[in-house]
C-alpha cells in the first residue's frame, strides 16, 4: 500500500533537522546564511518570504541540488548533507520543483510510470492504479499527452507522479504558480489529502495566505536568514508579518 492513515501512524516525531546551514551556488555569494529549524513527521510547514529570500534555494539545498557549505542536514535520523540528490530521493526525500517538470510528449500514465524510475519492485502497476484512484480526474484522462493538459491538470499529475516514490517528506515549490484560483484550490486540497494520509509536507509559496491556511507551522525567510518561526496561526496574525509580507 502507498498510504498509511495518520491515525494508524506512529506518534509524530522529528523527520528533518537543519542546523546552521550555509549554502549557495558555485562562484556566487552564499544564499542561505545559517538556517536552523526542525520538521515534525506528519506536519505541513510553509516557507514564506519576499522574492530573493532564498526559499527555493532552501529546498534545493535540502534535496542536494545546491551544495551545503556549512552545517548539517538530518533526515529520518541520518545525516544527508554529503549525499547525492538521488540518494536522498531513495531515502524518501522528494522535491517537486516550481513550473512544469513533466514529459509533455508522453501520456499521463507514461508520466506516472516514469515517476517510479527508482523503484525495482513488482508493486508499481498496482500503485499506479491506487494513485489514479486518488486522482480520479487523472484517471479519466490517463491516455492524454501531458502537453495537452491544463496547468492545473499538469500540476496534479506531477504530484501524483511524485507520490509513487512513496516519499516520507514532500517539498512542493510554488505549487500554485501559473494556476487560476480554482486550480490552485484543487491542488492545495489534494496536498492536504495527501498529508492526511500520513505524508509530511513542506510548501514554498508566494501566495502566503493560502500556504498559511493549510499549514501547521510556518517560517519566514528574509535575505537567507530565518526571520520568524511559529504556528501558522501565529505567523498569520503577526502584525509585523502582515505588514511586511501579507499585504497589511
C-alpha positions, 0 to 999 in steps of 0.5 A: 500500500502507498498510504498509511492513515495518520491515525494508524501512524506512529506518534509524530516525531522529528523527520528533518533537522537543519542546523546552521546551514550555509549554502549557495551556488558555485562562484556566487555569494552564499544564499542561505546564511545559517538556517536552523529549524526542525520538521515534525513527521506528519506536519505541513510547514510553509516557507514564506518570504519576499522574492530573493529570500532564498526559499527555493534555494532552501529546498534545493539545498535540502534535496542536494541540488545546491551544495551545503557549505556549512552545517548539517542536514538530518533526515529520518535520523541520518545525516544527508548533507554529503549525499547525492540528490538521488540518494536522498530521493531513495531515502524518501526525500522528494522535491517537486520543483516550481513550473512544469517538470513533466514529459509533455510528449508522453501520456499521463500514465507514461508520466506516472510510470516514469515517476517510479524510475527508482523503484525495482519492485513488482508493486508499481502497476498496482500503485499506479492504479491506487494513485489514479484512484486518488486522482480520479480526474487523472484517471479519466484522462490517463491516455492524454499527452501531458502537453495537452493538459491544463496547468492545473491538470499538469500540476496534479499529475506531477504530484501524483507522479511524485507520490509513487516514490512513496516519499516520507517528506514532500517539498512542493515549490510554488505549487500554485504558480501559473494556476487560476484560483480554482486550480490552485484550490484543487491542488492545495486540497489534494496536498492536504489529502495527501498529508492526511494520509500520513505524508509530511509536507513542506510548501514554498509559496508566494501566495502566503495566505493560502500556504498559511491556511493549510499549514501547521507551522510556518517560517519566514525567510528574509535575505537567507536568514530565518526571520520568524518561526511559529504556528501558522496561526501565529505567523498569520496574525503577526502584525509585523508579518502582515505588514511586511509580507501579507499585504497589511 
